Amino acid sequence: MTDQYDLKELLKKRLFDSISAQIDLIGYVPDDIAKLVKNFTFETEVVGQSPDDVEFARRKDADPSLAESSCDKDSLASQINNYYDQAFYSRDGIMGILLGGTEYRNIGYWDETTTTQNSASERLQDALLDFIPEKSGRILDVACGMGASTRRLLNHYPAENVWAINISEKQLESVRKNAPGCNAQVMNAVDMKFDDNFFDNILCIEAAFHFETRRKFLEDAYRILKPGGRLVLSDTLFTSRERLVQHAVFPSPENHIETVDEYRELLSEVGFSNIIINDVSREVWGAHFLHTVNKIHEEFYNGNLNIVQLTEILWTYYHLNSITGLCLFVSAQK
């Protein structure tokens, strides 16, 4: 039988491994960890990578075609599928603990009156739909998740006028239950199989940072929108291009956008007009982060989380906070 000393050593190893893994992720980009530990200086070598890896990342930055070829679209879709199919339906992981009471999986849009994740998620979707003055004709829900957003569209549109696409058949099974009668299809957002000028409006909630690339999605969205139609989306930018190399569920650095001006320029280049971009970082990620950290501590205080779960979830969220840049609401018209 394992004695208490061995159990304690196993627990220490798990905690140390978890913390070390998160520190390695933060340390992947020197500027990020320098902001956290301002009294230290760092060498230019990227922590946690071999010189060959660093050189390859630099070559990809210099040569977009290399970045494109390094990320197979089908492989990326598979990675995203595996990650979110597990995360969305798990009752034991972070999403299960924090979002178990809702089938929304977005960060939410918060103010002082917002008390639950579900109401924040509904409020985010409603804020995006406010950009659409006339809710008529066909609407497409891109990367629809488990269908909570698709179901809410039925408050404004008949089911036969609502389309929903996702790369996950498992999630689409939930969509069909949540929004019966809608048109739910497996489809990649950067390769949409719809006719030109098919939709009156398009909705996309917190997904464009996964696309290979935003430009391809925006070009396809522009093509399938009717003249005068609107694309409305919420999106999150990351602190550096290297973040998109670091995580398997993100595309190549070519998808990185740094500023609101860069986002506006991209939309304009594609052909969109009447562009509105609102920085809602404080109301979206900032408020969600504080709500989540408070909820995690409350769950721990009430005995629903143990110290290992508390440590791992907090490290994950603090890591996410360190790499999250701007959160944006975007509206653009064809």
Phi and psi in degrees as a GROMACS rama.xvg file:
@    title "Ramachandran Plot"
@    xaxis  label "Phi"
@    yaxis  label "Psi"
@TYPE xy
-67.3055  128.262  THR-2
-83.5953  174.618  ASP-3
-62.9132  -35.0845  GLN-4
-63.0442  -46.2889  TYR-5
-63.4816  -40.7139  ASP-6
-61.5499  -41.1275  LEU-7
-66.6976  -38.491  LYS-8
-66.0502  -38.7052  GLU-9
-63.8388  -41.3208  LEU-10
-64.7215  -43.6051  LEU-11
-60.7078  -42.6123  LYS-12
-62.0426  -43.4071  LYS-13
-63.3526  -44.6271  ARG-14
-63.6632  -45.665  LEU-15
-64.605  -41.003  PHE-16
-63.2533  -41.4098  ASP-17
-63.7893  -47.1461  SER-18
-65.911  -42.2598  ILE-19
-61.3652  -40.9816  SER-20
-62.5615  -41.5197  ALA-21
-69.2291  -39.2183  GLN-22
-64.1167  -38.7003  ILE-23
-61.5068  -39.5741  ASP-24
-65.5372  -46.3325  LEU-25
-62.3771  -41.0344  ILE-26
-73.0327  -4.78963  GLY-27
-61.3181  -34.2693  TYR-28
-112.407  111.348  VAL-29
-55.6107  -38.6438  PRO-30
-62.8871  -35.6865  ASP-31
-66.6938  -47.3195  ASP-32
-72.5654  -28.0186  ILE-33
-63.9796  -33.7371  ALA-34
-67.5152  -31.0285  LYS-35
-80.2411  -33.4141  LEU-36
-125.167  81.0524  VAL-37
-72.1321  -17.1276  LYS-38
-83.0419  -5.62693  ASN-39
-106.134  152.683  PHE-40
-113.008  152.982  THR-41
-128.212  150.46  PHE-42
-73.0497  167.251  GLU-43
-77.2752  -17.3721  THR-44
-65.8392  136.037  GLU-45
-75.5285  126.847  VAL-46
-67.7384  137.39  VAL-47
88.0373  5.487  GLY-48
-130.773  151.482  GLN-49
-77.2104  159.997  SER-50
-55.0348  -35.0891  PRO-51
-64.0142  -40.6886  ASP-52
-63.6972  -43.5485  ASP-53
-61.991  -44.3746  VAL-54
-64.4029  -37.7796  GLU-55
-64.9904  -40.2719  PHE-56
-62.3552  -40.2293  ALA-57
-66.1996  -38.804  ARG-58
-64.7776  -38.3439  ARG-59
-65.3241  -37.7906  LYS-60
-62.487  -38.6111  ASP-61
-79.3252  -25.5271  ALA-62
-128.963  95.5707  ASP-63
-56.7029  -31.7257  PRO-64
-65.1734  -32.5217  SER-65
-68.6917  -39.989  LEU-66
-61.7841  -40.2363  ALA-67
-64.6992  -45.2331  GLU-68
-72.1809  -21.4871  SER-69
-78.2555  -12.2784  SER-70
-122.298  98.6121  CYS-71
-70.2831  129.505  ASP-72
-61.7562  -42.8326  LYS-73
-65.8423  -39.0047  ASP-74
-64.6852  -42.4872  SER-75
-61.2819  -45.864  LEU-76
-60.1729  -40.1508  ALA-77
-64.2375  -43.8296  SER-78
-61.3325  -44.7123  GLN-79
-64.0173  -44.3347  ILE-80
-56.2461  -51.4184  ASN-81
-60.5688  -41.8171  ASN-82
-66.5296  -53.1031  TYR-83
-77.0894  -32.1325  TYR-84
-61.283  -36.9285  ASP-85
-74.8754  -47.2973  GLN-86
-67.9333  -41.3671  ALA-87
-66.4134  -33.8071  PHE-88
-102.848  -4.36173  TYR-89
-76.166  134.516  SER-90
-93.2308  -11.2809  ARG-91
-100.74  -21.3281  ASP-92
-81.0079  -171.525  GLY-93
-59.8059  -47.5341  ILE-94
-65.4554  -37.0126  MET-95
-62.4899  -40.1652  GLY-96
-71.2538  -43.5082  ILE-97
-88.5167  -30.3963  LEU-98
-120.574  17.0898  LEU-99
-61.3101  -22.1685  GLY-100
-90.0386  5.48114  GLY-101
-147.827  152.157  THR-102
-95.9448  1.83718  GLU-103
-69.9262  148.469  TYR-104
-132.65  28.5048  ARG-105
-101.77  167.256  ASN-106
-69.596  -33.2126  ILE-107
99.0414  167.528  GLY-108
-129.503  114.674  TYR-109
-115.62  149.12  TRP-110
-140.482  -170.631  ASP-111
-66.5762  -15.8793  GLU-112
-94.301  -8.42985  THR-113
-84.229  123.978  THR-114
-117.699  -15.5314  THR-115
-130.515  156.972  THR-116
-64.4672  -38.1287  GLN-117
-63.2184  -45.7155  ASN-118
-66.2915  -34.7389  SER-119
-66.1204  -39.4711  ALA-120
-67.8645  -41.6761  SER-121
-63.5304  -40.2905  GLU-122
-64.4568  -36.9596  ARG-123
-62.6371  -48.1646  LEU-124
-61.9693  -42.6217  GLN-125
-63.5597  -36.2234  ASP-126
-64.0046  -38.8984  ALA-127
-67.9877  -41.4437  LEU-128
-67.1678  -22.6748  LEU-129
-62.4677  -21.1169  ASP-130
-73.2432  -12.5855  PHE-131
-101.63  104.104  ILE-132
-68.0004  -37.9963  PRO-133
-118.283  109.524  GLU-134
-90.463  81.1868  LYS-135
-142.355  169.034  SER-136
74.544  -157.438  GLY-137
-91.9028  141.003  ARG-138
-130.498  143.377  ILE-139
-114.57  128.136  LEU-140
-99.8461  105.023  ASP-141
-88.2024  133.175  VAL-142
55.7644  61.8006  ALA-143
-78.4097  -2.37807  CYS-144
62.9742  -135.129  GLY-145
-90.1688  1.4032  MET-146
100.319  6.21998  GLY-147
-64.2675  -40.8772  ALA-148
-68.6458  -37.8389  SER-149
-63.9258  -43.4767  THR-150
-60.1782  -40.1693  ARG-151
-69.2479  -26.2599  ARG-152
-62.9561  -25.0266  LEU-153
-68.7595  -10.5761  LEU-154
-69.6976  -20.004  ASN-155
-119.938  -25.6154  HIS-156
-126.764  144.95  TYR-157
-67.1439  149.441  PRO-158
-55.4581  -36.5527  ALA-159
-69.203  -12.6542  GLU-160
-100.843  6.0873  ASN-161
-110.696  123.015  VAL-162
-110.714  146.853  TRP-163
-139.189  131.312  ALA-164
-124.798  150.52  ILE-165
-159.411  157.042  ASN-166
-88.3981  -3.49336  ILE-167
-109.781  116.809  SER-168
-65.5775  -35.5358  GLU-169
-60.3652  -45.5211  LYS-170
-68.0142  -34.583  GLN-171
-66.3692  -28.5697  LEU-172
-60.7098  -39.6361  GLU-173
-68.1096  -38.7036  SER-174
-58.799  -45.3892  VAL-175
-64.4901  -29.895  ARG-176
-76.9362  -39.4967  LYS-177
-74.3587  -32.9036  ASN-178
-131.848  68.9106  ALA-179
-60.8405  138.281  PRO-180
93.146  -12.1724  GLY-181
-78.2294  168.057  CYS-182
-97.8811  96.4019  ASN-183
-105.719  124.436  ALA-184
-137.75  145.123  GLN-185
-74.2943  122.844  VAL-186
-164.561  143.816  MET-187
-87.1593  135.134  ASN-188
-66.5863  -17.8797  ALA-189
-99.7909  7.04087  VAL-190
-149.328  62.9526  ASP-191
-81.2661  135.512  MET-192
-97.8064  38.9596  LYS-193
-102.907  156.26  PHE-194
-68.519  157.256  ASP-195
-58.9763  146.271  ASP-196
56.5115  40.7728  ASN-197
-93.1364  -36.4636  PHE-198
-107.077  147.352  PHE-199
-83.3306  -32.5883  ASP-200
-151.596  155.778  ASN-201
-132.173  135.768  ILE-202
-117.511  136.29  LEU-203
-144.314  116.867  CYS-204
-109.295  115.898  ILE-205
46.7231  56.8267  GLU-206
-138.431  -22.3406  ALA-207
-62.661  -23.1524  ALA-208
-71.1498  -9.74751  PHE-209
-93.7201  -10.5231  HIS-210
-80.2363  146.534  PHE-211
-113.219  77.226  GLU-212
-130.687  -179.398  THR-213
-57.4033  -42.6809  ARG-214
-57.1824  -45.5942  ARG-215
-61.9732  -42.3237  LYS-216
-62.7108  -45.8563  PHE-217
-63.9306  -39.0159  LEU-218
-64.3942  -41.5007  GLU-219
-69.8667  -39.0949  ASP-220
-61.345  -41.9837  ALA-221
-62.4245  -40.51  TYR-222
-63.7301  -43.3652  ARG-223
-87.3311  -8.71003  ILE-224
-78.4296  145.49  LEU-225
-73.6318  154.321  LYS-226
-54.2058  130.545  PRO-227
88.9691  -10.2399  GLY-228
-71.1839  159.014  GLY-229
-119.336  142.266  ARG-230
-104.376  124.838  LEU-231
-124.359  133.78  VAL-232
-152.128  156.37  LEU-233
-111.109  142.735  SER-234
-147.699  155.674  ASP-235
-123.576  132.01  THR-236
-100.678  150.859  LEU-237
-104.971  167.136  PHE-238
-74.3636  -17.241  THR-239
-162.184  157.503  SER-240
-61.7844  -34.0872  ARG-241
-61.4109  -25.3228  GLU-242
-58.9498  -31.2232  ARG-243
-78.879  -14.2044  LEU-244
-85.7243  -29.8907  VAL-245
-73.9179  -34.2023  GLN-246
-111.295  133.876  HIS-247
-65.6074  -23.8977  ALA-248
-90.5008  5.12755  VAL-249
-110.541  149.577  PHE-250
-78.5442  -166.161  PRO-251
-72.5409  166.048  SER-252
-57.9485  -15.3065  PRO-253
-60.6412  -22.8149  GLU-254
-85.4499  -2.44031  ASN-255
-73.1216  133.655  HIS-256
-126.304  133.449  ILE-257
-94.8485  -38.729  GLU-258
-135.085  166.848  THR-259
-62.3229  -39.998  VAL-260
-61.6439  -40.5829  ASP-261
-64.1053  -40.0068  GLU-262
-64.1502  -44.8948  TYR-263
-62.5743  -41.4008  ARG-264
-63.2366  -41.1874  GLU-265
-62.1647  -46.6524  LEU-266
-59.9353  -41.5212  LEU-267
-65.7293  -42.1138  SER-268
-61.2189  -37.285  GLU-269
-67.9775  -28.8383  VAL-270
127.472  -4.67338  GLY-271
-70.8979  153.137  PHE-272
-133.068  -178.521  SER-273
47.5926  47.7112  ASN-274
-81.2182  128.393  ILE-275
-123.024  126.497  ILE-276
-129.913  117.338  ILE-277
-108.839  130.117  ASN-278
-82.3796  109.358  ASP-279
-117.843  31.598  VAL-280
-57.2497  -44.3281  SER-281
-66.5686  -40.4376  ARG-282
-79.5123  -19.5338  GLU-283
-101.723  -87.0031  VAL-284
-66.0296  -43.6062  TRP-285
-57.0436  -49.0632  GLY-286
-70.6453  -38.9763  ALA-287
-61.8534  -42.481  HIS-288
-59.6031  -47.8456  PHE-289
-65.8995  -41.845  LEU-290
-60.1117  -44.06  HIS-291
-66.5172  -46.2785  THR-292
-60.4529  -41.2567  VAL-293
-64.4689  -40.9447  ASN-294
-65.7373  -40.8164  LYS-295
-61.0465  -44.9534  ILE-296
-66.1056  -37.3944  HIS-297
-63.5325  -43.371  GLU-298
-61.9381  -39.6178  GLU-299
-65.5403  -44.4042  PHE-300
-61.2581  -37.0186  TYR-301
-82.8138  -0.0698714  ASN-302
85.6566  11.4567  GLY-303
-87.8166  -12.8792  ASN-304
-127.891  142.8  LEU-305
-93.0225  177.504  ASN-306
-65.463  -32.8286  ILE-307
-66.3439  -47.7835  VAL-308
-62.0309  -42.5884  GLN-309
-58.2326  -48.0943  LEU-310
-62.7444  -46.9109  THR-311
-66.7947  -41.1685  GLU-312
-68.7136  -42.8206  ILE-313
-62.9446  -42.6384  LEU-314
-62.2918  -40.244  TRP-315
-61.1388  -44.8127  THR-316
-71.6426  -37.9277  TYR-317
-66.5182  -34.8478  TYR-318
-64.0954  -46.814  HIS-319
-57.9869  -39.5365  LEU-320
-63.4154  -34.0632  ASN-321
-73.5887  -21.8949  SER-322
-108.28  -5.43382  ILE-323
-84.6024  126.959  THR-324
-98.5667  -121.535  GLY-325
-82.5456  145.135  LEU-326
-109.938  129.857  CYS-327
-126.882  143.843  LEU-328
-103.935  130.127  PHE-329
-127.717  134.989  VAL-330
-132.631  133.808  SER-331
-148.104  146.786  ALA-332
-118.855  142.748  GLN-333
